[in-house]
Amino acid sequence: MSIKKTSAEKRFAQSEVRRLRNKSIKSKCHTCVRRFVEAVQKKDQKASEDALKILVKELDSARGKGVLKPNAVSRKKSRMMKLYNVSFLQSK
């Protein structure tokens, strides 16, 4: 006779899988932010622009999956755009 899992055990297993997936997605976003900021600090406009595009894509992806809240994503994108504009576009 098979032993059934209780619903609590099943829920715990599901939440653990989701937690690890969300952690991976958040980590990817943090890495993209770090790479973008490093490129801006090095005053490398081409690398910064490329990193910004990747960053925006990753943040939007995380928002679509429900890992990050929409307002948090908007805030982060806004701050990164502002950093880019202040560093490169307004200095000309």
C-alpha positions as CSV (number, residue, x, y, z in Angstrom):
1,M,0.0,0.0,0.0
2,S,1.4,3.4,-0.9
3,I,1.8,6.2,1.5
4,K,0.2,9.5,0.4
5,K,1.9,12.8,1.1
6,T,-0.1,15.2,3.2
7,S,-1.1,18.5,1.7
8,A,1.3,20.3,4.0
9,E,4.2,18.2,2.8
10,K,3.3,18.8,-0.8
11,R,2.9,22.6,-0.2
12,F,6.3,22.7,1.5
13,A,7.9,20.9,-1.4
14,Q,6.3,23.3,-3.9
15,S,7.3,26.4,-1.9
16,E,10.9,25.2,-1.8
17,V,11.1,24.8,-5.5
18,R,9.5,28.2,-6.0
19,R,11.9,29.8,-3.5
20,L,15.0,28.4,-5.2
21,R,13.7,29.6,-8.6
22,N,12.9,33.0,-7.3
23,K,16.3,33.2,-5.7
24,S,18.0,32.5,-9.0
25,I,16.0,35.1,-10.8
26,K,16.6,37.8,-8.2
27,S,20.3,36.9,-8.2
28,K,20.4,37.4,-12.0
29,C,18.8,40.8,-11.6
30,H,21.3,41.9,-8.9
31,T,24.2,40.7,-11.1
32,C,22.8,42.8,-14.0
33,V,22.6,45.8,-11.8
34,R,26.1,45.4,-10.6
35,R,27.5,45.0,-14.1
36,F,25.6,48.1,-15.3
37,V,26.9,50.2,-12.3
38,E,30.5,49.0,-12.9
39,A,30.3,50.0,-16.6
40,V,29.0,53.4,-15.7
41,Q,31.7,53.9,-13.1
42,K,34.3,53.0,-15.8
43,K,32.8,55.7,-18.0
44,D,32.3,53.1,-20.8
45,Q,29.2,54.3,-22.6
46,K,28.8,51.4,-25.1
47,A,29.1,48.8,-22.3
48,S,26.7,50.7,-20.1
49,E,24.2,50.9,-22.9
50,D,24.4,47.2,-23.5
51,A,24.2,46.4,-19.8
52,L,21.2,48.7,-19.4
53,K,19.3,46.9,-22.2
54,I,20.0,43.5,-20.6
55,L,19.1,44.8,-17.2
56,V,15.7,46.2,-18.3
57,K,15.0,42.8,-20.0
58,E,15.8,40.8,-16.9
59,L,13.8,43.1,-14.6
60,D,10.7,42.9,-16.9
61,S,11.1,39.2,-17.1
62,A,11.2,39.0,-13.3
63,R,8.1,41.2,-13.0
64,G,6.3,39.0,-15.5
65,K,7.0,35.9,-13.5
66,G,5.8,37.6,-10.3
67,V,9.2,37.4,-8.6
68,L,9.5,41.2,-8.3
69,K,6.6,43.6,-7.8
70,P,5.8,46.0,-10.6
71,N,6.5,49.2,-8.6
72,A,9.8,47.9,-7.5
73,V,10.8,47.1,-11.1
74,S,9.7,50.5,-12.3
75,R,11.7,52.2,-9.5
76,K,14.8,50.2,-10.3
77,K,14.5,50.9,-14.0
78,S,14.0,54.6,-13.3
79,R,17.0,54.9,-11.1
80,M,19.2,53.1,-13.6
81,M,18.0,55.3,-16.5
82,K,18.7,58.3,-14.4
83,L,22.2,57.1,-13.6
84,Y,22.9,56.5,-17.3
85,N,21.5,59.9,-18.4
86,V,23.4,61.8,-15.7
87,S,26.6,60.0,-16.5
88,F,26.6,60.2,-20.3
89,L,23.8,62.3,-21.8
90,Q,23.9,65.4,-19.6
91,S,27.7,65.6,-19.5
92,K,27.9,66.5,-23.3
